[in-house]
Amino acid sequence: MKAVVLGTDDRFRLTATADEPLPGPGEVAVRVAYAGVQWGDVLVRDGHFPVPRPFVPGFEAAGRIVAVGDGVDGGRIGEQVLALVTGGAYAEVVLAPAALAVPAPDVDARTAAGFGWTAPTAHDLIHTVTRLGPGESVLIHAASGAVGTLAAQFAAAAGARRIVGVAGSAGRADYARRFGFHEVLTRDRFPEALGDETFDVILDPVGGATRSANLALLAPHGRLAVYGNIASFAPVAVSANDLLMNGQSLLTYNSSLLSRTDPARLAAGAARALALVADGSVLIDITAEHGLADVESAIADLASGATAGKSIVRVQ
């Protein structure tokens, strides 16, 4: 079968000689129509996720189940699904845990691939991690990215009073404003342009100095949710005593860990988010579509900040 392989030289190459995988116990095989491009691809390329190479990357796929392993209902063959996987999506067939092959009968495969890990992440950040309530305010970093644009929409649906974003450039800020933000700042104006404003919820995938600034922007009983380190992996010192005095919380979210420790919970969140996409309440904005031969440039565009919204790869 055709597959994209990441080699020891950090290059992605398309091959037509990969063996088609067979599902083991608790797994399904999905014939991939589209795969989503996401930040995990960048982390694998850059060596932050140690995987044996050669390695077939790609962590989100949409297609139909073509085979099942032991313990999986054979009636699932033919089902259209969104598959959340630990690799292998940039191929004609990928294996997925049956629990994380989420039924997606009401959205097309292209949209399901754009949904990927980002939509359940955004949904969980708003509804499960920070429990954003009606009338609360939220600050969302990386506002023009796939998680940021979706988090703004989920926050609006949850009744947020004020939704503010931070984006890397004026162009990206303009793009983000399409998704329900009341205000979007460029990163060079953060945090000074906010003055004395504080927030009930802050979503931070950035790290470093941005994370330290976010701590100072929390309202009493505010919640800072950390779910990535785009800018820096350097540790940030946090005083538990200061948080306690103000009733504040520092929370983290790791969808990869959740997929291993409680896949049913992750799948349930994905199903709830998928229903909002299916009924038109939330938009998955796919801004670029690539072929399998262009995976390397798709990932490079994401890493450089050239991608706003979501990019996908056409497999079939």
C-alpha positions, 0 to 999 in steps of 0.5 A, a space after each residue: 500500500 501507499 504510505 508516507 514514511 519518516 526516516 532517520 534523516 527527518 525527511 518524509 517520503 512516499 512509498 508504495 511498498 508498505 505492508 497493509 496492516 492487520 488488526 489485532 485484538 481490540 483493533 479495527 483497520 480503517 481504509 483512509 480517505 483523508 488524514 488530518 495534519 496536526 502539531 503532533 506531526 511537528 513534534 515527531 519530526 523534531 524528535 520530541 516524541 521518540 518513535 522508532 524510525 522508519 515511522 509512518 506518521 499521521 494521528 487522525 484519519 477518516 474513512 471506513 472500517 474494512 476489518 476488525 480484530 478479535 473482540 470487535 463486533 464484525 458489524 462495524 465493517 463498513 462503518 464510517 469513522 473518525 479514527 484517533 491513532 498513535 501513528 500511521 494515518 498517512 497511509 491507505 490503511 491504518 489501525 485504530 483502537 476500536 474505542 477510538 474509531 468514533 462513528 461519524 455517519 453524519 459528517 463527510 470524511 473530509 470534515 471528519 479528518 479536519 475534526 481529528 484530535 483538535 475538536 475533542 481537545 477544544 471541547 474538553 478544554 471548555 467543557 471538562 477541564 475548565 468548565 466554562 460557565 455562562 457569563 464567564 470570560 475566556 482568553 484563548 492563545 493560538 487563536 487562529 489555529 485549529 484548537 483556538 478557532 474551535 474553542 472560541 465556538 464552543 465557548 460561545 455556545 457555552 454562553 461566555 460573556 467575553 472571548 478574547 484571542 491572541 494570534 501571531 500576526 495581523 493576518 492571523 488575527 483577522 482570520 480568527 475574528 471569523 469564529 466568535 471572538 469579541 477581540 483578537 490581539 496580535 502577540 506583540 500587544 500581549 499582555 499590555 493591550 489588556 490593561 487590568 482585565 482579568 479572565 475566568 478561563 485562559 487556554 495556553 498551548 504556548 508556554 514560557 513567558 506567555 504562561 507566566 503572564 497568563 498567571 497574572 491575568 487570572 481572575 479570582 477563582 480563574 482557571 489556567 488550562 495548559 495543553 502544549 508548549 509551542 514556544 518553549 518547554 522551559 519550566 515555569 515556576 508557579 506558587 501554589 500558595 498564591 493560587 490558593 489565596 485567590 482560589 485559582 487553579 492551574 490545570 493540564 490536558 493531555 489527550 494522548 495520555 487520555 487515549 491510553 488511560 481512559 479512551 472511552 472518556 475521550 471518545 465520548 467527548 469526541 462524539 459530543 463535539 461531533 454532534 455539534 459539527 454535524 448540526 452546523 453549530 460548530 464549523 471545522 474550517 479546512 484551509 488547505 488540502 494536500 496530497 500524500 506526496 506533499 505531507 512534508 510541506 504540509 507539516 512544514 507549513 504548520 510548524 512555520 505558522 503559515 497554516 491557519 485553521 486546519 489542513 488535511 491530506 487526501 489519501 484515496 
